[in-house]
């Protein structure tokens, strides 16, 4: 299976440097199977009911957005330093 998109829910708003931003909560991943069919893997630890809409008649609905997958890149990672201790008092 190949992951295609991140599934996220708007979890509220916050202000950073005077700008209002959306706090996104990852709730799962959209996958494409080898046969071309699409599947969704949801994070069972997320309480979707906490994100239900407030729209009359749709109080149990939850809007999920599809975002592009992000490549996690390490920029200038810290070098690993090995520490060897020869005199360990036992």
ABEGO torsion letter per residue (X at the ends): XBBABBBBBBAEBBBBGGBBBBBBBBAEBBBBBAAGBBBBBBBAABBAAAABBABBGAAABBBBBBBBBBBBBBBGBBBBBBBBBABBBX
